[in-house]
C-alpha cells in the first residue's frame, strides 16, 4: 500500500491498482503540491464539512465520476451539488471494489461554508474518522478530533494518520496518548503547520514516541511511504 501526503490532512492511498483520496484540500492549501486536476481516483472520502477538509472534493468527484464517501448529511450536501455519493454513518462499514471503509467517531464539528457573504454556513451532520482496509492493509485516518479513550477499540492498524496541530484538534501530547491506545505499526502526523494557529514541530512528536514500538514517518507534501 502506497500512502502519499498531499498536505494538511489530505492523503491519497493506492493499492492493487486502486486509488482513493481523503480530505482533498488542495486549492488554497499553502502546503499542497498537487492541483485538483492532477488527482485521478475512484473514490473521495471526506471526514467533515470544514473547508480545509471538504476542499476540492466536489470538483474532484465530478471530474473522476467518483462517489463521495462521507457521513450521510455531508453526502447529501455534495450530491445536491451534482456529485455521486455513498452515505455512511458512525460505526458502519461497507465493502467497496477497492476495499473496506468503516467510519469511526471524531470529536469535532462539521459545517460547510464560512458564514460570510454569499457562502452561508450549514451544519452537515457529525464528523468522522475512517479505517480503510485494502488488500489486508489497514489505515486509520482520524480526521479532526480530540483524544478519546475508545481509540483503543480502533486499533491495532498498520498505519495511523493523526492530527498534532492542537487548538482545533489533538496536540502533540494527546496524539502520543492516541498512539498508545491505537498501537499502529506506523504513524504519520498531519494537520499541523498549514496555518500559524496549528504550528507544531513534528520532530517533538517523534521524539516523544522514541520508546514506543512504532515507526514515525514525517513526510512532506508529495512524498510517499509504502506499508
C-alpha positions as semicolon CSV with decimal commas, in nm:
position;residue;x (nm);y (nm);z (nm)
1;X;0,000;0,000;0,000
2;X;0,132;0,342;-0,100
3;X;0,032;0,643;0,112
4;X;0,106;0,988;-0,031
5;X;0,078;1,303;0,179
6;X;-0,089;1,586;-0,012
7;X;-0,061;1,842;0,268
8;X;-0,264;1,929;0,580
9;X;-0,492;1,624;0,628
10;X;-0,509;1,512;0,265
11;X;-0,372;1,176;0,157
12;X;-0,401;0,954;-0,146
13;X;-0,389;0,580;-0,086
14;X;-0,300;0,332;-0,361
15;X;-0,317;-0,044;-0,354
16;X;-0,366;-0,308;-0,622
17;X;-0,441;-0,061;-0,899
18;X;-0,696;0,129;-0,689
19;X;-0,657;0,488;-0,567
20;X;-0,865;0,692;-0,323
21;X;-0,820;1,036;-0,170
22;X;-0,912;1,158;0,179
23;X;-0,995;1,522;0,269
24;X;-0,880;1,680;-0,060
25;X;-0,798;2,034;0,049
26;X;-0,568;2,143;-0,235
27;X;-0,689;2,481;-0,365
28;X;-0,586;2,744;-0,114
29;X;-0,366;2,499;0,077
30;X;-0,020;2,655;0,109
31;X;0,133;2,309;0,159
32;X;-0,020;2,141;-0,145
33;X;0,195;2,049;-0,443
34;X;-0,088;1,886;-0,640
35;X;-0,383;2,054;-0,811
36;X;-0,738;1,915;-0,823
37;X;-0,699;1,839;-1,193
38;X;-0,395;1,622;-1,115
39;X;-0,597;1,383;-0,900
40;X;-0,716;1,055;-1,052
41;X;-0,914;0,845;-0,804
42;X;-1,213;0,614;-0,781
43;X;-1,348;0,748;-0,451
44;X;-1,329;1,067;-0,247
45;X;-1,352;1,030;0,133
46;X;-1,438;1,334;0,343
47;X;-1,428;1,336;0,724
48;X;-1,633;1,654;0,775
49;X;-1,755;1,971;0,610
50;X;-1,493;2,228;0,709
51;X;-1,332;2,397;0,411
52;X;-0,984;2,262;0,490
53;X;-1,119;1,906;0,456
54;X;-1,411;1,916;0,211
55;X;-1,185;2,136;-0,001
56;X;-1,195;2,030;-0,367
57;X;-1,396;1,712;-0,305
58;X;-1,690;1,810;-0,523
59;X;-1,471;1,913;-0,817
60;X;-1,255;1,600;-0,793
61;X;-1,556;1,369;-0,757
62;X;-1,722;1,516;-1,066
63;X;-1,403;1,504;-1,276
64;X;-1,343;1,138;-1,188
65;X;-1,705;1,016;-1,182
66;X;-1,614;0,906;-0,830
67;X;-1,851;0,885;-0,533
68;X;-1,801;1,096;-0,224
69;X;-1,795;0,869;0,081
70;X;-1,881;1,055;0,399
71;X;-2,140;1,080;0,676
72;X;-2,497;1,084;0,545
73;X;-2,569;1,455;0,579
74;X;-2,243;1,561;0,415
75;X;-2,303;1,325;0,123
76;X;-2,646;1,482;0,077
77;X;-2,483;1,824;0,062
78;X;-2,246;1,702;-0,209
79;X;-2,500;1,514;-0,419
80;X;-2,721;1,824;-0,420
81;X;-2,426;1,988;-0,594
82;X;-2,401;1,724;-0,864
83;X;-2,174;1,451;-0,733
84;X;-2,227;1,080;-0,688
85;X;-2,227;0,971;-0,327
86;X;-2,226;0,680;-0,087
87;X;-2,367;0,786;0,251
88;X;-2,245;0,615;0,567
89;X;-2,252;0,677;0,939
90;X;-2,054;0,621;1,257
91;X;-1,978;0,256;1,327
92;X;-2,090;0,140;0,984
93;X;-1,869;-0,033;0,731
94;X;-1,903;-0,118;0,363
95;X;-1,708;-0,327;0,113
96;X;-1,624;-0,128;-0,200
97;X;-1,442;-0,263;-0,508
98;X;-1,120;-0,101;-0,379
99;X;-1,154;-0,218;-0,018
100;X;-1,348;-0,178;0,304
101;X;-1,434;0,152;0,472
102;X;-1,550;0,185;0,832
103;X;-1,646;0,511;0,999
104;X;-1,529;0,597;1,349
105;X;-1,628;0,875;1,583
106;X;-1,437;1,203;1,584
107;X;-1,485;1,475;1,844
108;X;-1,506;1,792;1,639
109;X;-1,767;1,985;1,436
110;X;-1,891;1,971;1,078
111;X;-2,016;2,276;0,893
112;X;-1,973;2,395;0,536
113;X;-1,907;2,746;0,418
114;X;-1,774;3,036;0,620
115;X;-2,093;3,219;0,706
116;X;-1,954;3,522;0,521
117;X;-2,100;3,695;0,219
118;X;-2,295;3,460;-0,006
119;X;-2,148;3,146;0,147
120;X;-2,381;3,054;0,434
121;X;-2,263;2,806;0,693
122;X;-2,454;2,479;0,708
123;X;-2,434;2,200;0,962
124;X;-2,377;1,872;0,782
125;X;-2,405;1,605;1,049
126;X;-2,130;1,451;1,256
127;X;-1,757;1,446;1,177
128;X;-1,588;1,108;1,143
129;X;-1,265;0,920;1,104
130;X;-1,205;0,638;0,857
131;X;-1,049;0,295;0,881
132;X;-0,953;0,199;0,527
133;X;-0,861;-0,165;0,457
134;X;-0,721;-0,255;0,117
135;X;-0,574;-0,596;0,039
136;X;-0,522;-0,674;0,407
137;X;-0,354;-0,342;0,496
138;X;-0,535;-0,101;0,728
139;X;-0,504;0,276;0,766
140;X;-0,682;0,486;1,028
141;X;-0,738;0,849;0,927
142;X;-0,853;1,016;1,248
143;X;-0,994;1,327;1,084
144;X;-1,009;1,631;1,308
145;X;-1,054;1,503;1,660
146;X;-0,961;1,535;2,021
147;X;-0,829;1,238;2,212
148;X;-1,085;0,978;2,319
149;X;-1,031;0,653;2,505
150;X;-1,228;0,443;2,257
151;X;-0,937;0,481;2,017
152;X;-0,824;0,163;2,191
153;X;-1,109;-0,017;2,009
154;X;-0,996;0,107;1,667
155;X;-0,651;-0,048;1,658
156;X;-0,428;-0,214;1,602
157;X;-0,382;-0,088;1,246
158;X;-0,090;-0,084;1,005
159;X;-0,082;0,295;0,987
160;X;-0,245;0,581;1,177
161;X;-0,275;0,934;1,038
162;X;-0,311;1,159;1,343
163;X;-0,353;1,535;1,385
164;X;-0,097;1,706;1,606
165;X;-0,173;2,073;1,543
166;X;-0,351;2,150;1,872
167;X;-0,606;2,434;1,906
168;X;-0,866;2,265;1,677
169;X;-0,756;1,902;1,733
170;X;-0,524;1,692;1,945
171;X;-0,187;1,843;2,016
172;X;0,137;1,651;2,035
173;X;0,095;1,513;2,388
174;X;-0,257;1,386;2,323
175;X;-0,151;1,239;1,989
176;X;0,120;1,044;2,174
177;X;-0,153;0,907;2,403
178;X;-0,355;0,819;2,093
179;X;-0,065;0,611;1,961
180;X;-0,056;0,423;2,291
181;X;-0,425;0,342;2,253
182;X;-0,430;0,257;1,881
183;X;-0,098;0,067;1,865
184;X;-0,027;0,127;1,496
185;X;0,281;-0,013;1,328
186;X;0,340;0,325;1,163
187;X;0,213;0,673;1,245
188;X;0,215;0,984;1,026
189;X;0,144;1,324;1,182
190;X;-0,093;1,557;0,997
191;X;-0,294;1,878;1,042
192;X;-0,004;2,096;1,150
193;X;0,192;2,398;1,017
194;X;-0,065;2,479;0,747
195;X;-0,161;2,790;0,944
196;X;0,005;2,974;1,232
197;X;-0,266;2,859;1,475
198;X;-0,161;2,497;1,431
199;X;0,215;2,542;1,414
200;X;0,393;2,243;1,570
201;X;0,727;2,064;1,549
202;X;0,670;1,708;1,424
203;X;1,019;1,612;1,543
204;X;0,896;1,670;1,900
205;X;0,615;1,425;1,831
206;X;0,866;1,173;1,700
207;X;1,097;1,222;1,998
208;X;0,814;1,160;2,244
209;X;0,745;0,829;2,072
210;X;1,106;0,711;2,083
211;X;1,027;0,444;2,343
212;X;0,721;0,317;2,154
213;X;0,719;0,022;1,917
214;X;0,607;0,237;1,624
215;X;0,768;0,383;1,314
216;X;0,711;0,759;1,296
217;X;0,713;0,886;0,938
218;X;0,733;1,264;0,893
219;X;0,669;1,320;0,524
220;X;0,641;1,634;0,318
221;X;0,360;1,705;0,071
222;X;0,417;1,499;-0,243
223;X;0,618;1,235;-0,058
224;X;0,502;0,876;-0,009
225;X;0,566;0,576;0,209
226;X;0,481;0,212;0,147
227;X;0,348;-0,016;0,419
